[in-house]
Amino acid sequence: RLNHELARAKARAEQANLDKTRFIAAASHDILQPLNAARLFTSSLVERTTTKPEGRLARQVDAALESVEEILSALLEISRIDAGAMKPEITAFPVMDVLAPLAREFAAPAAEKGLRLRVVPSSLWVRSDRRLLRRLLQNLLSNAIKYTHEGGVLMGCRRQGGQLRVIVMDTGPGIPQDKRAAVFNEFTRLPEHEGAPGLGLGLSIVERITRMLGDTIDLESRPGHGTMFTLRVPLARAGARPSRRAEARPAPPPEAGAAKVLVIDDDATILQGMKTLLGGWGHEVVTAHDAATAQAHMSAGRRFTAIIADYHLGGNIDGISLIRALRGAAGGELPAILITANSGPGLRKRASRERIILLNKPVRPAALRATLNRACQISRPPKRAAAE
């Protein structure tokens, strides 16, 4: 009888923990929304006060918010993984589909610290979940740059039998032998890493994603000489055509010039933040707090260069359905960016089918700017010669 009661108590505790985890995962939109709005305002403030005495204070506020943003995002991601809300979608694709965007993403953070970042190209294909593999390597690169103070970071690939070894090396402080297993636990911070931002959650996410994908990861390190992580991913036969998602451009696109952007969100603070930020970049911004307002703007004959919409808009229409309707009203395929806290493969696949660019919350202003520039460049036809 006692064993039966203990088993029931354990089952209740496990269910309560799972319910809590699922609640946190489901609440991610509401948790990240106000933080996302704050980052929009502080980023705009940083850009406007660069040469003023207030500039340093604005940058400090923005950096503090960014740290909170990273910590919350990591906690929410762990909750989604533990709740089973993230399911792998295994496909074959060129490994550079993941490595090339990461090289662009981390070029600026590495340069700011005076570090050399080298990503070695590879023509090999892998079988994995594209989104989860990117997230895993993103955490490894982020950690490497965060804890390396001089030298550089290298990411490259080596074939080994039926597997591809993806290697991330740095010249940081290294990890002592007796601490190597512990670094994959939540909230683990080594004395060598004191002073760096974060709570020590990045490698915990790496370990969970690796386990979810059925891959393996090894860690080699020499204190004072650096660290090397080796991820083993199944190789795949190269496809007949290059992947549609391959991004060969090594640098962000140039500024697209003034664009007319329709921004849709049911949160008035987000709309104001977007208007302030995008307006500071030289764009004309028209806002809509619901589907009816957005459709009224389009029906009035206004011509837009791009659409930015939140996924959760309230009512019985979501961002993807609204973008589809607005494109129909415009009589063409307007470039569109969908912003969401939902990172599930189903939503990503649906957005891809509709040719909608998906950005996950919290949105980094630099990523939004680069994405919008690229979308606006694509949407503009080549200029005709004056003689025509």
C-alpha positions as CSV (number, residue, x, y, z in Angstrom):
1,R,0.0,0.0,0.0
2,L,2.8,2.4,0.9
3,N,4.6,1.7,-2.5
4,H,1.3,2.4,-4.3
5,E,0.8,5.7,-2.5
6,L,4.4,6.7,-3.2
7,A,3.9,5.9,-6.9
8,R,0.7,7.9,-7.1
9,A,2.4,10.9,-5.3
10,K,5.3,10.7,-7.8
11,A,2.9,10.5,-10.7
12,R,1.0,13.6,-9.4
13,A,4.3,15.5,-8.9
14,E,5.5,14.7,-12.4
15,Q,2.1,15.7,-14.0
16,A,2.2,19.0,-12.0
17,N,5.7,19.7,-13.3
18,L,4.7,18.9,-16.9
19,D,1.6,21.1,-16.6
20,K,3.8,23.9,-15.3
21,T,6.3,23.4,-18.2
22,R,3.5,23.3,-20.8
23,F,2.0,26.5,-19.3
24,I,5.3,28.4,-19.5
25,A,5.8,27.2,-23.1
26,A,2.2,28.2,-24.1
27,A,2.6,31.6,-22.4
28,S,5.8,32.5,-24.3
29,H,3.9,35.0,-26.5
30,D,2.6,37.0,-23.5
31,I,5.9,36.8,-21.7
32,L,8.0,38.1,-24.6
33,Q,5.6,40.7,-25.9
34,P,6.4,43.6,-23.5
35,L,10.1,42.8,-23.7
36,N,10.0,42.8,-27.4
37,A,8.4,46.3,-27.3
38,A,11.0,47.6,-24.9
39,R,13.8,46.5,-27.2
40,L,12.2,48.3,-30.2
41,F,12.2,51.5,-28.2
42,T,15.7,51.2,-26.8
43,S,17.2,50.2,-30.1
44,S,15.7,53.3,-31.7
45,L,17.1,55.4,-28.8
46,V,20.6,54.0,-29.2
47,E,20.6,54.9,-32.9
48,R,19.4,58.4,-32.2
49,T,21.8,59.2,-29.4
50,T,25.1,57.7,-30.7
51,T,27.0,60.9,-30.5
52,K,25.3,62.4,-27.5
53,P,26.2,62.0,-23.8
54,E,23.0,60.0,-23.3
55,G,24.2,57.5,-25.8
56,R,26.3,55.5,-23.3
57,L,23.3,55.2,-21.0
58,A,21.0,54.2,-23.8
59,R,23.4,51.4,-24.8
60,Q,23.7,50.2,-21.2
61,V,19.9,50.0,-21.0
62,D,19.7,48.2,-24.3
63,A,22.4,45.7,-23.3
64,A,20.6,45.0,-20.0
65,L,17.4,44.3,-21.8
66,E,19.2,42.1,-24.3
67,S,20.6,40.0,-21.4
68,V,17.1,39.6,-19.9
69,E,15.8,38.7,-23.4
70,E,18.4,36.0,-23.9
71,I,17.8,34.5,-20.4
72,L,14.0,34.4,-20.9
73,S,14.3,33.0,-24.4
74,A,16.6,30.2,-23.1
75,L,14.2,29.4,-20.2
76,L,11.2,29.3,-22.6
77,E,13.1,27.1,-25.0
78,I,14.0,24.6,-22.3
79,S,10.3,24.6,-21.2
80,R,9.2,23.9,-24.8
81,I,11.6,21.1,-25.2
82,D,10.7,19.5,-21.8
83,A,7.0,19.8,-22.6
84,G,7.5,18.0,-25.9
85,A,6.3,21.0,-27.8
86,M,9.3,20.9,-30.2
87,K,9.3,17.9,-32.6
88,P,12.1,17.1,-35.0
89,E,11.3,17.3,-38.7
90,I,14.1,15.3,-40.3
91,T,15.0,16.2,-43.9
92,A,18.1,16.1,-46.2
93,F,19.8,19.5,-46.9
94,P,23.2,21.0,-47.5
95,V,24.9,21.7,-44.2
96,M,25.8,25.2,-45.6
97,D,22.1,26.1,-45.4
98,V,22.7,26.3,-41.7
99,L,26.4,27.3,-41.5
100,A,26.2,30.3,-43.9
101,P,23.5,32.2,-42.1
102,L,25.3,31.6,-38.8
103,A,28.5,33.0,-40.3
104,R,26.6,36.2,-41.1
105,E,24.8,36.4,-37.8
106,F,27.9,36.1,-35.7
107,A,30.3,38.2,-37.8
108,A,29.4,41.4,-36.1
109,P,29.5,40.1,-32.5
110,A,32.9,38.5,-33.1
111,A,34.3,41.7,-34.7
112,E,33.1,43.8,-31.8
113,K,35.3,41.7,-29.5
114,G,38.2,41.8,-31.9
115,L,37.9,38.0,-32.5
116,R,38.5,36.2,-35.8
117,L,35.5,34.1,-36.9
118,R,36.1,31.6,-39.6
119,V,33.4,29.3,-41.0
120,V,34.9,26.7,-43.4
121,P,32.6,26.0,-46.4
122,S,31.4,22.4,-47.0
123,S,29.5,20.8,-50.0
124,L,28.2,17.9,-47.9
125,W,24.6,17.2,-47.1
126,V,23.1,16.0,-43.7
127,R,20.0,14.4,-42.4
128,S,18.6,16.4,-39.5
129,D,16.1,19.0,-38.5
130,R,17.2,22.2,-40.1
131,R,15.8,24.5,-37.4
132,L,17.0,22.5,-34.4
133,L,20.5,22.0,-35.9
134,R,20.8,25.7,-36.5
135,R,19.7,26.4,-32.9
136,L,22.2,23.9,-31.5
137,L,25.1,25.4,-33.4
138,Q,23.9,28.9,-32.7
139,N,24.3,28.2,-28.9
140,L,27.7,26.7,-29.4
141,L,28.9,29.7,-31.4
142,S,27.3,32.2,-29.0
143,N,29.1,30.5,-26.1
144,A,32.4,30.4,-27.9
145,I,32.3,34.1,-28.7
146,K,30.9,35.1,-25.3
147,Y,33.8,33.4,-23.3
148,T,36.7,34.0,-25.7
149,H,38.5,37.2,-25.1
150,E,41.3,37.0,-27.7
151,G,42.1,34.9,-30.7
152,G,39.2,33.5,-32.6
153,V,36.5,30.9,-33.2
154,L,36.4,28.3,-36.0
155,M,33.5,26.3,-37.3
156,G,34.0,23.5,-39.9
157,C,33.1,20.0,-41.0
158,R,34.8,16.7,-41.5
159,R,33.4,13.5,-43.0
160,Q,33.8,10.4,-40.8
161,G,32.2,7.3,-42.3
162,G,28.4,7.8,-42.6
163,Q,28.6,10.9,-40.3
164,L,29.5,14.5,-40.6
165,R,31.5,15.9,-37.7
166,V,30.6,19.6,-37.2
167,I,33.3,21.2,-35.1
168,V,33.2,24.5,-33.1
169,M,36.6,25.5,-31.7
170,D,37.6,28.6,-29.7
171,T,40.7,30.0,-28.0
172,G,38.9,30.8,-24.8
173,P,39.9,29.9,-21.2
174,G,39.1,26.2,-21.6
175,I,37.2,23.9,-19.3
176,P,38.8,21.7,-16.5
177,Q,38.5,18.0,-16.9
178,D,36.4,17.6,-13.8
179,K,33.9,20.2,-14.9
180,R,33.2,19.0,-18.5
181,A,30.1,16.9,-17.7
182,A,28.7,19.7,-15.4
183,V,28.7,22.4,-18.1
184,F,25.7,20.7,-19.8
185,N,23.6,21.2,-16.7
186,E,21.3,24.2,-16.2
187,F,22.6,27.2,-14.4
188,T,26.2,26.0,-14.4
189,R,28.8,28.8,-14.5
190,L,32.5,28.1,-14.1
191,P,34.8,30.5,-12.2
192,E,36.7,31.1,-15.5
193,H,33.4,32.4,-17.0
194,E,32.5,34.9,-14.3
195,G,31.7,38.3,-15.6
196,A,30.1,37.1,-18.8
197,P,26.4,37.6,-19.3
198,G,23.8,34.8,-19.0
199,L,22.8,32.1,-16.6
200,G,24.6,29.2,-18.1
201,L,21.7,27.8,-20.1
202,G,23.1,27.6,-23.6
203,L,24.8,24.2,-23.3
204,S,21.8,22.8,-21.5
205,I,19.8,23.6,-24.6
206,V,22.5,22.0,-26.7
207,E,22.4,18.8,-24.7
208,R,18.6,18.6,-25.0
209,I,18.5,19.2,-28.7
210,T,21.3,16.7,-29.3
211,R,19.4,14.1,-27.4
212,M,16.1,15.0,-29.3
213,L,17.9,14.5,-32.6
214,G,19.6,11.3,-31.6
215,D,23.0,12.8,-32.3
216,T,26.1,12.8,-30.1
217,I,28.3,15.6,-29.0
218,D,31.9,15.5,-27.6
219,L,33.9,18.0,-25.7
220,E,37.6,18.4,-25.7
221,S,39.4,21.2,-23.8
222,R,42.7,22.4,-22.3
223,P,42.5,25.0,-19.6
224,G,44.2,28.2,-21.0
225,H,44.2,26.9,-24.6
226,G,40.5,26.7,-25.6
227,T,37.6,24.3,-26.2
228,M,36.4,22.1,-29.1
229,F,32.9,20.8,-29.4
230,T,32.3,18.0,-32.0
231,L,28.7,17.2,-33.1
232,R,28.1,14.1,-35.1
233,V,25.2,14.3,-37.6
234,P,24.1,11.6,-40.2
235,L,25.3,12.3,-43.7
236,A,22.8,12.4,-46.6
237,R,23.1,11.9,-50.3
238,A,23.4,15.2,-52.1
239,G,20.2,16.3,-53.9
240,A,19.8,16.9,-57.6
241,R,19.2,20.6,-57.1
242,P,20.5,23.2,-54.6
243,S,18.2,23.8,-51.6
244,R,15.8,26.7,-52.0
245,R,16.9,28.0,-48.6
246,A,20.6,28.1,-49.3
247,E,21.9,31.6,-48.7
248,A,25.1,32.2,-50.5
249,R,25.4,35.9,-49.9
250,P,28.2,36.5,-47.4
251,A,27.1,40.0,-46.3
252,P,23.8,41.7,-45.3
253,P,22.1,43.4,-48.2
254,P,22.6,47.2,-48.6
255,E,20.0,49.6,-47.3
256,A,16.9,49.4,-49.5
257,G,16.1,53.1,-49.2
258,A,12.8,54.5,-48.0
259,A,10.1,51.8,-48.1
260,K,6.4,51.9,-47.2
261,V,5.7,49.2,-44.6
262,L,2.4,48.0,-43.3
263,V,2.9,46.8,-39.7
264,I,0.1,44.8,-38.0
265,D,-0.1,43.9,-34.3
266,D,-2.9,43.9,-31.7
267,D,-0.5,45.4,-29.2
268,A,-0.5,49.3,-29.4
269,T,3.0,49.4,-27.7
270,I,4.5,47.1,-30.3
271,L,3.0,49.2,-33.1
272,Q,4.4,52.4,-31.6
273,G,7.8,50.8,-31.1
274,M,7.9,49.5,-34.7
275,K,6.9,52.9,-36.0
276,T,9.7,54.6,-34.0
277,L,12.3,52.0,-35.0
278,L,11.4,51.7,-38.7
279,G,10.9,55.4,-39.0
280,G,14.4,56.0,-37.7
281,W,15.6,53.8,-40.5
282,G,14.0,56.2,-43.0
283,H,10.9,54.1,-43.8
284,E,7.3,55.3,-44.0
285,V,5.2,53.2,-41.5
286,V,1.5,52.6,-41.6
287,T,0.1,50.6,-38.6
288,A,-3.0,48.5,-38.1
289,H,-4.2,47.0,-34.8
290,D,-6.5,44.3,-36.4
291,A,-7.3,42.6,-39.7
292,A,-10.1,45.0,-40.6
293,T,-7.9,48.1,-40.3
294,A,-5.2,46.4,-42.4
295,Q,-7.7,45.5,-45.1
296,A,-9.1,49.0,-45.1
297,H,-5.6,50.4,-45.8
298,M,-5.2,48.0,-48.7
299,S,-8.7,48.7,-50.0
300,A,-8.0,52.4,-50.0
301,G,-5.5,51.8,-52.8
302,R,-2.3,52.3,-50.7
303,R,0.7,50.7,-52.2
304,F,3.1,49.0,-49.8
305,T,6.7,47.7,-50.2
306,A,6.4,45.1,-47.5
307,I,4.2,43.8,-44.6
308,I,5.3,43.0,-41.1
309,A,2.7,41.1,-39.1
310,D,2.4,39.4,-35.7
311,Y,1.1,35.8,-35.8
312,H,-1.3,36.2,-32.9
313,L,-3.7,39.0,-33.8
314,G,-6.8,38.0,-31.8
315,G,-10.1,37.3,-33.3
316,N,-10.4,34.4,-35.8
317,I,-7.6,35.3,-38.2
318,D,-3.9,34.8,-37.8
319,G,-1.0,36.6,-39.4
320,I,-0.4,34.1,-42.2
321,S,-4.1,34.1,-43.2
322,L,-4.2,37.9,-43.1
323,I,-1.0,38.3,-45.2
324,R,-2.6,35.9,-47.8
325,A,-5.7,38.1,-47.9
326,L,-3.8,41.3,-48.2
327,R,-1.7,40.0,-51.0
328,G,-4.9,39.0,-52.8
329,A,-6.2,42.6,-52.4
330,A,-2.9,44.1,-53.6
331,G,-3.0,41.9,-56.7
332,G,0.6,40.7,-56.2
333,E,3.0,38.9,-53.8
334,L,4.1,41.5,-51.4
335,P,7.2,40.6,-49.3
336,A,6.0,39.7,-45.8
337,I,7.7,39.1,-42.5
338,L,5.8,37.2,-39.7
339,I,6.9,37.7,-36.1
340,T,6.0,35.0,-33.6
341,A,7.0,33.4,-30.3
342,N,5.9,30.0,-31.8
343,S,8.9,28.1,-33.0
344,G,7.0,24.9,-34.0
345,P,7.9,23.2,-37.3
346,G,4.2,23.2,-38.4
347,L,4.0,27.0,-38.4
348,R,7.5,27.3,-40.0
349,K,6.4,25.0,-42.8
350,R,3.1,26.9,-43.3
351,A,5.0,30.2,-43.5
352,S,7.4,28.7,-46.0
353,R,4.6,27.5,-48.3
354,E,3.2,31.0,-48.3
355,R,6.7,32.5,-49.0
356,I,6.6,34.4,-45.7
357,I,9.8,35.2,-43.8
358,L,9.5,34.0,-40.2
359,L,11.3,35.8,-37.3
360,N,11.0,34.5,-33.8
361,K,10.5,36.7,-30.8
362,P,12.3,38.3,-29.2
363,V,13.2,40.0,-32.5
364,R,16.7,41.5,-32.7
365,P,16.5,44.9,-34.4
366,A,19.6,44.2,-36.5
367,A,18.1,41.0,-37.8
368,L,14.8,42.8,-38.5
369,R,16.6,45.5,-40.4
370,A,18.6,43.1,-42.5
371,T,15.6,41.0,-43.3
372,L,13.5,44.0,-44.2
373,N,16.3,45.4,-46.4
374,R,16.5,42.1,-48.2
375,A,12.8,41.9,-48.7
376,C,12.5,45.4,-50.0
377,Q,15.4,44.9,-52.4
378,I,13.7,41.8,-53.8
379,S,10.4,43.7,-54.2
380,R,11.8,46.5,-56.2
381,P,12.1,46.0,-59.9
382,P,15.3,47.1,-61.6
383,K,15.4,50.8,-62.5
384,R,14.9,51.5,-66.2
385,A,17.3,53.5,-68.2
386,A,16.5,57.3,-68.5
387,A,16.2,56.9,-72.3
388,E,13.3,54.6,-71.9
